[in-house]
């Protein structure tokens, strides 16, 4: 086994290799783990039964020194088994009643993903003028990190927090004054964030804002099916049926066999029929004759 700590206090056996960069200090990690005592098959601690693991920040949310050292040796997608000696686990006292004193524990850890928020936090604290001194690739990387955080929060149904991250990414990109030859790179990054914001506002039941960001996405790419679809959804929620139909038909033209788009058009047709029927009924009541032969509105 690989000696991670240098004193054989943390030993590692790679079960499946990962790819990309190593986990960075101060990163936030998304992991699945199970902890076992010696000669015991049932884990004393595990998050594998959760539908969606929580994002944990190194140095804050992870209390085992051995796990933190182990994670710093891992790459995305890696699955590894670790042995933690007491010094790197629960110490001489253990953690009664589950962990006995001086226990060596085994952990199986799968690194699903990690996000380096430290770099992003430092960069976002700079003024717009200071940020513009950095290369464009730095700005794009930080904006992508903010968007990834937003995506994670969105998957957790934390839509308001996701919106905050997406807006932070959009502000970074909007501030950037890029030369003409690099403008397409900024626009491509902005398009992704605008689509995220449009969907997030739909989840927050704010169709007006969803439409606003969807239309901004269409300024960048007027044939973008996702943007057209979300604008159509927004207009449908606002009962602006003609506009909804226009957006959805344009989306269908770009993706004729898209199940979601076709279903939304069917929903629109149903809603519009109900709307027309109610209008007819209201008109009928307004102009229906009374017993004396007069109608509503006659003197």
N, C-alpha and C positions, 0 to 999 in steps of 0.2 A: 504493500500500500504506500501511496505517496505521503511523505511527511510534509504537511502544509505549514505547521507552526515552527518547525526546525528543532523541536525537542521531543517529537513523537507524541505530543499532547493532542494533536489533531491529525488523524490519518484519513486518507481519502482513497476510495476505489471508484473509478469512473465506470459506470454501467452503460452509458450512452454519451457519446461525444456531442458537444454543442458546436456552435459556429459564431463567428464575429468576434467582437472585442470582449475582454474580461469585464466583469462588473467593476464599476468605478466607486471609490469612496464617496459617501454621502448620496449614493443612488437610492432610488425607490425601487424595490424588487417585487415581482409577482411570482410567488413560489407555491409549490405543493410540498408538504413535508409530513413525515411520520417519525416519531421518536420511540425507541424500544429500550427496555432494560435487558440485561444479559439473561439468556435462557427463557425469555418471555415472548410469546408470539403476538400477543395483543398490544398495540401501541398505547403508551400512556398519554401521548399527545399527538394529534393529527388534525390537519385542516383539509384532508382529501375528501371529506364527506360534504364539504360546502360546495354549492353550485358554482359560486364565483369567489375565488380566494381574494383576500384583502391585499391592497398594495401596502408594503411595509418599507419604512425608511431606515436605512442603515444608521446606526448610532442613536436611534430613537426608539423604534418599535421592536427591535430584536434585542432580547436581553441576554442570550447566550453568546459569550465571547467566541466559542468554537464555531457556532453557526455563522457568525459574522465573518470570521477568517475563512471559513469554507466557501461562503458565497463569493468572496473576493477572488477566489480561484476558479470561478465558474464562468461559462459562456451561455448565451441564449440557447435553450433547447437541451441543455445538458442534464443528465440524470446521474447522480452520484450517491455513494454510501459513505458515511463518515463515522469514525469512532472518536468520541470526545472524552478525554480523561477528566477526572473531577475538577481540576483547576480551570478547565475550559467549559465546564458544564455547570453543575449545581454545587460544587465545592465540597468541603469536608462535612458540612451539616446536611446536605441533600435538600429535599423539599418534601417533608412529611405531609401526608402519609404515602404519597405516590412514589417519591424518589428517596431511596435509603441513603445514608451517609456514604461519602467517598464512592459514589457510583460512576462507573464508566458507561456511557450511553451510546447507542447507535442511532443515527438519523439517516433516513433516505430523503434526499432533497432533489426536486426537479425545478430548475429555473425556467419558468415560462417566458419571462421578459424582464427587462429593467429599464428605468428611465433616469437619466442623469439630470436631476433638477438643480443641483448646485450651480452648474454652468449657466443654466437658464436664469436662475434667480439673480446671479451676479450681473448678468448682461442686462436684464430688465431694469435693474436699479440705476443704470447709466442714463444720462440725458440723451435726447435724440441726436445731438451734435456728436457726442462721444460714440454712440452706436454707429454712426455713419463713417467713423474712421476705420471700422473693421471691414474685412472682405465680405462680399455678398454671401459667400458660402457659410460664413459664421452666422449671419442673420437668418438664413434659410434653415440652418441646423437648429437654432434656438426656437424658431417659429414652429418647426416640425415637432420638437420636444413638447412645446405647449399644446400643440394639436393632439399629440399622442396622449398626454395627460387628459385632455378633454374627452378623447375617445374612450379611455378607461372609465372616467366618471360617467359618461353616457351609458356604457354597458352596465354600470352599477345603478342605473335609473336616477342618478343624481344630476338631473338636467340643468338645474340652476348653476351648480358648480361647474358643469361642463361648459355652459355658455360663457362663464367668466374666463375660462382658459382659452376658448376659441377667440373671444374678443381680444384677449391679450396677444395672441398670435397674429390676429388681423392688424392690430395697432403696430406691431413690430414691422410688418410687411408694408403697411401704408406709409410709415415714416421713411422707409428706405427710398433714397433718391438713386435709382439705378440708371446707368448709361443705356442708350437704345439697344445695344447688342445683348444686354442682360435683362431687359425689361420682360421678356417672355418667361424667364425663370421666376420672377416675382409674381407675374400674373398666374402662372400654373399653381404656385403655392397658395395664392389668394383664392383661387377658384375652389380648391378643396375645403378651405376654411369657410367660405361663404355657403357652400353646400351643407357643411356640418351645422352652421348656425341656422340655416333655413329649417332643417329637420328638427333641430333642438327647440326652436320656437313653436313648431307644430306640436311637439310633445308638451310644451308649456302652455298649450292652448292659447297661443297668441298669433293667430293667422296673419294679422296685418304686418307684424315684424317678419314673419316667415316669408311673406310675399316680397317684402322690401329686400331681404338678403337674396332671395331667389332671383329677383330681377337684376340685382347687382352681378350675380353670377352670369346671367345671360348677356350682360354687356361684354364680358370677357369671352364667352362662348355661346353665341345665340342659338346654336343647335344642341346644346347640352340637354340630354333627355332627363337627367335627374333634376336639373333646375326647372325645366318646363313642367315636369310632373309635380314638383313641390309647389310651384306657383299655382298649378291647377288645383291641388289639394287645398291650398290656402283660400283661393277664391270660392271653392265649393263650401268651405266652412263659413265664409262670409256671405253666403247665398248670392254671390255674384255669378250667376250661372252661365251667362254668355262668355264672360272672361275665362271662367273655368273650362268651358268647352274649347275655347281657342287654344289655351295652353295645353290641354290634354290631347287634342287632335294633333298639335305640332309634336308633342312627345311621342305619340303613337306613330307618326310618320318616321321618326328617327329609329324607333324600336317597335315594329309592328307586332311582334309576338311576345312583348313584355306582359306577363300575367298581371302585375300590379296596375299598370297603366290601363289595360283593357277592363279590369274590374272597376277601376275608378270611373271610367266612362259609363259603365253600366249603372253604377251608383248615381252618377250625375243624371242620367236619363230618368231613373226612378224618382229622384228628388224633384226634378223639373216637372214630371207628370203630376206629382202630388201638389206642387206649387200652382200649376195651371188649374188643377181641379179646385183648389181652394179659392183661387181668384174667380173662377166661374161661379162657385157657390156664393161668394160674397156679392158678386154683381147681381146674381139672381135674387138674393135677399133684398138688395138695395132697390131693385126695380120691380119687385113682386107687387101686384095690386092688393090694396086693402079691400075691406068689405064694401066700401063706398065707391070702388072703382079707381080711386087715386093711387098713386105710387109714392114711395119715399122720395122726398125732394120737391113734390108738387105743393103749391100753396092752396 
